[in-house]
């Protein structure tokens, strides 16, 4: 049975391999992951007993702006609704927030289809443009 709960650094040893399996090498250092988690606004995980299957991590001020920094489900557990549940639970948590943003690769068809399926829109659809440095 899958349960969902907030968590922090106590599961960092399970978090790092999930990041690395996706090629997110910036998260290869457990100390860096611990610092990013410490500074995060909200982290929600999907667990089967004590095994982390996936998680969503949000950053921001929690008043007007929230950024979905990470939404990742370990490959063997995809296509079971875990990502959608994590996303919906986070959006419920931040239902009064004015601006919720995230980024994904332009050519990542699976991620783009997923985010559209949960109601996200591209900036251009809203007459906006984004910038990054």
C-alpha positions as CSV (number, residue, x, y, z in Angstrom):
1,X,0.0,0.0,0.0
2,X,1.3,3.4,-1.0
3,X,1.2,6.2,1.6
4,X,2.0,9.9,1.2
5,X,3.8,11.9,3.8
6,X,6.0,14.9,4.2
7,X,9.7,14.2,4.9
8,X,13.1,15.7,5.0
9,X,16.7,14.7,5.2
10,X,16.0,11.4,6.9
11,X,15.5,9.8,3.5
12,X,18.5,11.4,1.6
13,X,20.1,8.0,1.1
14,X,17.0,7.0,-1.0
15,X,16.6,10.4,-2.7
16,X,20.1,10.6,-4.3
17,X,19.8,7.3,-6.3
18,X,16.4,8.4,-7.6
19,X,17.9,11.7,-8.9
20,X,20.9,9.9,-10.3
21,X,18.8,7.3,-12.2
22,X,17.3,10.3,-14.1
23,X,20.7,11.8,-14.8
24,X,20.2,14.7,-12.4
25,X,23.9,14.8,-11.5
26,X,23.7,18.1,-9.7
27,X,22.0,16.1,-6.9
28,X,24.8,13.5,-6.6
29,X,26.3,14.9,-3.4
30,X,24.2,14.0,-0.4
31,X,25.4,17.1,1.5
32,X,24.0,19.3,-1.3
33,X,20.7,17.5,-1.3
34,X,20.5,17.9,2.4
35,X,21.0,21.6,2.1
36,X,18.5,22.0,-0.7
37,X,15.9,20.0,1.3
38,X,16.6,22.2,4.4
39,X,15.7,25.2,2.3
40,X,12.7,23.7,0.7
41,X,9.1,24.9,1.4
42,X,7.5,21.5,1.1
43,X,8.6,17.9,0.4
44,X,6.0,15.2,0.0
45,X,6.9,11.6,-0.7
46,X,5.2,8.4,-1.8
47,X,6.2,5.4,0.3
48,X,5.7,1.7,0.3
49,X,6.4,1.0,3.9
50,X,9.8,2.9,4.4
51,X,10.8,2.7,0.7
52,X,10.6,6.0,-1.1
53,X,9.0,5.6,-4.5
54,X,8.9,9.3,-5.6
55,X,8.5,12.8,-4.3
56,X,7.6,16.4,-5.1
57,X,9.7,19.2,-3.7
58,X,8.5,22.8,-3.7
59,X,10.4,26.0,-3.0
60,X,9.3,29.6,-2.8
61,X,7.7,32.1,-0.4
62,X,4.6,30.1,0.2
63,X,2.4,33.2,0.1
64,X,2.4,34.3,-3.6
65,X,5.0,32.2,-5.4
66,X,5.7,28.5,-5.3
67,X,8.0,26.6,-7.7
68,X,7.8,22.9,-8.2
69,X,11.5,22.3,-8.1
70,X,11.3,18.5,-8.4
71,X,8.7,15.9,-9.2
72,X,10.2,12.5,-9.7
73,X,9.0,9.0,-9.4
74,X,11.5,6.1,-9.5
75,X,11.2,4.3,-12.9
76,X,9.8,1.0,-11.7
77,X,6.8,2.8,-10.0
78,X,5.8,5.0,-12.9
79,X,2.4,4.9,-14.6
80,X,0.6,4.0,-11.3
81,X,-0.7,7.5,-10.6
82,X,2.0,8.3,-8.0
83,X,3.2,11.5,-9.8
84,X,-0.3,12.7,-10.3
85,X,-1.2,12.1,-6.7
86,X,2.0,13.9,-5.4
87,X,1.2,16.8,-7.7
88,X,-2.4,17.1,-6.7
89,X,-1.6,16.9,-3.0
90,X,0.9,19.7,-3.4
91,X,-1.5,21.8,-5.4
92,X,-4.1,21.3,-2.7
93,X,-1.6,22.4,-0.1
94,X,-0.9,25.6,-2.1
95,X,-4.4,26.1,-3.5
96,X,-4.4,29.8,-2.4
97,X,-1.1,30.6,-4.0
98,X,-1.3,33.0,-7.0
99,X,1.7,31.8,-9.0
100,X,2.8,28.2,-9.2
101,X,5.5,27.5,-11.8
102,X,7.8,24.7,-12.9
103,X,10.2,24.0,-15.7
104,X,10.7,20.9,-17.9
105,X,12.5,20.2,-21.1
106,X,10.9,21.4,-24.3
107,X,11.5,18.0,-26.0
108,X,10.4,15.9,-23.0
109,X,7.1,14.7,-24.4
110,X,6.2,12.6,-21.4
111,X,6.7,15.4,-18.9
112,X,5.0,17.9,-21.1
113,X,2.0,15.6,-21.5
114,X,1.9,14.9,-17.8
115,X,1.9,18.6,-16.8
116,X,-0.8,19.4,-19.3
117,X,-2.9,16.5,-17.9
118,X,-2.8,18.1,-14.5
119,X,-3.8,21.5,-15.8
120,X,-0.5,23.4,-16.2
121,X,-0.2,25.8,-19.1
122,X,2.9,27.0,-21.0
123,X,3.9,30.6,-20.4
124,X,3.1,31.6,-24.0
125,X,-0.5,30.4,-23.6
126,X,-0.8,33.1,-20.9
127,X,0.9,35.8,-22.8
128,X,4.1,35.4,-20.7
129,X,7.7,34.7,-21.4
130,X,10.2,33.2,-18.9
131,X,13.9,34.0,-18.5
132,X,16.7,32.0,-16.8
133,X,20.3,32.7,-16.2
